[in-house]
């Protein structure tokens, strides 16, 4: 995939995540091109995320050097440079401020999946990064990258979440699954004890055959929805994003 195609895909993912209230005033995402060593990063806080275009995307090196971009860079860019530098499989990273994901980052309750999709995408666990404050220095980014390890997702205490994966399609699907599971666990708790998927059940689910298109269905569906989205923030339910 060439430079322009990567920019277009990063911008499209930013718009979809905004539409789904995964990001808003805060939050950002990136894609890494292993052929060039370039990281493509969405603009910083306060940018018009519902209308991000290819020309708005920043380009960084893995050390955080700005190669292209103007305006306000995402303050927590070290999240992206650190994970892209330490994980060969992490070709896409998102830092979300989704409301129910953040609730789980506040509550003293370990995340466990409660839905089939959650068991598939998040069944290996979602660790907690317990440091307070923004991740604005490379050494903080390295500690966060160590905390997420090989997991697909991480909760940041009182802050939000981080999702890493092999593509933007995978990261989008996992971010939606994380928010959906956090919401459904909260809703189910009002009815009584919650039936979580055990480690053994998650393993069994992941050993079963899945449709070849499983990873791309969320991207295909929400790309179509985004194309007719009215861009109004009132269509989301995340006060700060």
N, C-alpha and C positions, 0 to 999 in steps of 0.2 A: 504494500500500500504506500503510495507516494505522499509527499508533504501536504498537498491540498486535500487529499482524501482523508487523511488523519485529522486535519483541522476541521473538516466538515463533520466527521463522525463525533469528535469531542464536543463540538458546538451543539450537535443534535442531542447528544446524551445530556448535556447541561439543560437544554430546554425541556426534555422529558422529565428529568429529575426535579426541575422546578415545578412543572405541571403536577407532579405527584407529591409535592411538598416534602421531598427528601432534602432539598436545599432551598434557600431563599435569600434572605439578607446575608446569611452566612453559608459556608459550604463551598466545595470546589472539587474538581476531578481532573484526572490527567491520563494520558496515554504515552507509552514509551515505544520508540522505534529502535529496535536492537540493531538495525542496519546502519543507522547514523548516530546512535547514542543520544538522540534528542528527546526531551520530555515536553509534551504539549499540555499546557495547563490553562484552565479557565480563569477569567479575571477575578479580582478580589472582592471583598465585601462591598455591598452597595451597588454593584454593577447590575445592569438590566439582564438578569439571567434568563428571563423568559424570551429574550430576543437576541441571545448570543449568536454571533456569526463567525465564520472561519477566520475573518480578518481580526477578530477580537482576541484570538488565542495567543497566549504567551508561549515562548519556546525557551527552555532552560537546558543547561548541561546537567549531568548527573552530580556535579559538585555545586550546583545552584547558580552558576553564572548565567546571567540573562543574555540570551542570544538574539531574541526578538521580543517586542512587546512594548506597549505604552499604556499609561494610565496607572491604575492601582493594582499591584500584584497581590495575589493571595498571601496573606501574612504567614500562613502555616505551610508554605511551600516545602519546608524540610520534611514534612510527612511523605511527600511524593518522592523527593530525591532519595531519601533513605530507603524506602521500600523498593523503588525501582533499582537501586544500587545493590541491594542485598538479596533480592529474590528474582532469579531468572525467569520464573513463571509469572511474575507480576507485570504484565504488559499494560494493565489499567489499574487505577487506584481512585477511590472516591472518599472524601470526608463529608459525611452527612450530618445534618442537625434535625433529622426527622423526629417528630414529637414523641412517639412511643419508644423508639430506639433510645432516645435521651432519658425517658422515664426509667428504662432498665439500667441505664448508666448511673442513675441516682439511687434506685432501690438496692437494698442489700439482699439481692436474690440472684443466684447464678442463672444465666440464660441456658435454657434447654428448649429444643424445638417442640412445637405442639401440632404442627401440620406436616403433611407428607412432603410438601415442597421444602419446608424448613429442614426436615430430616435429610433430604437429598443434598441441599446446598449448604447447610450449617450444622450437620450432624457431628462433625468432629470437634464442636465446641466453639464458643465465642469468649475469649479471655477478656479481662478487664485491665486497662491501662490506668493505674491508680494515681498517677502524677497530676497535680493541679496546674492550671494555667495553660496558656496557648503554647503550641509547639512551634516556636519561632527560631530556634537555633539548631544547627546540624546535629549537635550531640543529643538534643532532645529527640530529634527525628530518629536517630540510631537506637535510642532506648525504646521508642515506640515500635520500630521495626523488629527489635528483639522480642518485644511483648507479643506481637501478632504472630511471629514465627511463621509456620507453614499454614496457619489457619486462614480461612477465607474472610473472616470478619473479626473486629475488635470493638469493644465498648470503651469509651473514654469517660472517665468519672465526671459526672455533672456537666457533660459537654456534648457528646454525640457519639458517632461511630466512624469506623474506617473499614472499607471493603477493598480487597485486592483480588485480582483474577487475571486470567489469561486473555481477556478481551473486554471491551466496554460492554458488549452484550451480556457477558457473564456477570460483570460487576453490577450492571443495572438489575438483572434478575435477582442476584443475591441481596442487593440493597432493598428491593421491594419485599423479598421474602423475610428479611430481618425485621423490617417495620411491621409487616403483616403478622408475624409470629409474636412480636412484642405486644401488638394491639390485641390479638386474640387471646393471649395468655392473661392479659389484664381483664378482658371481658369475661373469660371463663372463670376467673378467680371469684367473681361476684356470685357465681352459681354454686361454688363449692370447691373441693380439691381439684387441682388441675392434673390431667393425665398427660405427662410429658412423654416424649419418645426416649427410651433408654438407649444407652450406647449400643447394646446388642441389636435393638430394633433399627437404629440408624444404619448400622452395618448391613443388616438384612435388606433394608430398603435400597441401599446403594449397590448391592449385589444383583438386584433385579434388573431386567432389561428395560431401558428407557427409550422413548422415541428418539430417533437421530436428531430431530429438530428441537429437542427440549431446551437447549441453551439459547436458541434464537427466537423462541415464541414471544417472549415479553418484548423484545426489541421490535419485532415486526408489528405486533399489536399496538404498542404505544407510539411507534412512529406514525402509524395511520391516525391515531387519536390526536397526536400533537399537531399534525398537518392542518387540523380544523379547530384547534384550541383557540379560544378567544383572548388568551394572554392576560386575563384579568386575575389578580391575586386573590380575589374573593372566591374563586373556584377551588382554592386550597384551604386547608384548615390548620396551618402551621403558623402561629403568630410571629415568630422570629426567623424560622428556617435555620 
